[in-house]
Amino acid sequence: MSVHLGTSGWQYRHWRDVLYPGDVPQRLWLEEFAKGFATVELNNAFYRLPDREAFAAWRDRTPEHFTMAVKASRYLTHIRRLREPGEPVRRLMSHAEGLGDRLGPVLLQLPPTLTADAELLDTCLRCFPSGVRVAVETRHPSWDVPEVRDVLVARGAALCWADARSRPVSPLWRTADWGYLRLHEGGASPWPRYGRRALDSWAGRIAGTWPDTADVYVYFNNDPGGAAVHDAVTFARAVRALGRTVSRVPRDLPG
């Protein structure tokens, strides 16, 4: 597989009549989402870590080969600010392992006020079980230094590529044999959509950095108005135009 393409979250009421037919109740939206996409980024775990039973229920509600990336709890990243990470990481993973084979990468989104500390990051990454993929979205320019890149490479962690207003806001480092990209807000109209040129550029960056055999996880986080869903469908066409494999996306979207 090459590009695993989805959105950050699925429980948006303004996606009714965009992704979800009007007659489908909200309690079945995950099942409906999984008909169109093969992966989702679970961002509500950031605000309140669900229990293991909730993760297991999501596993049971999704089809085989569906993948859930998990955004780590803010308790680890924003309250503890990566300090003394052992217990928060163990708790996060003991809950998320309820996903079983649906578990994808774990995203560490660092606070924008947290400045670089390569040793702190290394200590945190070492707490994750072997085989768990971890992506790190840094968000402060002080992290854009060789020492941090070396830590990511040594731990097999992916620097999360990020976009805001249709421009990269992170270094375009390849630090692992897999990748992770988050697209937060496009610069096209209607807001916060992405234009075709921006999406073509990101497809080209991915194709120029990883082979088609590598896993690259791409999540659109521009949810208002269903922009994430529409942009994911357009992005899938851009990826396929470069001869790359991409996971399923919905068809016949209105608008």
Secondary structure, 3 states (H helix, E strand, C coil): CCEEEEEECCCCHHHECCCECCCCCHHHHHHHHHHHCCEEEECHHHCCCCCHHHHHHHHHHCCCCCEEEEECCHHHHHHCCCCCCHHHHHHHHHHHHHHHHHEEEEEEECCCCCCCCHHHHHHHHHCCCCCCCEEEECCCHHHCCHHHHHHHHHHCCEECEEEECCEECCCCCCCCCCEEEEECCCCCCCCCCCCHHHHHHHHHHHHHHCCCCCCEEEEECCCHHHHHHHHHHHHHHHHHHCCCCECCCCCCCCC
